[in-house]
């Protein structure tokens, strides 16, 4: 009998849209998955700005509300 692993997921809101992610997802992994790695972004988690220096250590939790803003150049 083979064991089936059930992946635990969390649901977060990103710019108002619900998204399911593996429960071990961190901020840095999410940014990478969204194709925003290396870009100038601001990220707010549950009403508080997440410093870029803590992207690697911040884990996401079920119910987190994220706002991601990408800086664009122009003039």
Secondary structure, DSSP 8 states (H G I E B T S, - for coil): --------EEEEEETTEEEEEETT-BHHHHHHHTT-TTS-EEEEETTEE--GGGTTT-B--TT-EEEEEE-----
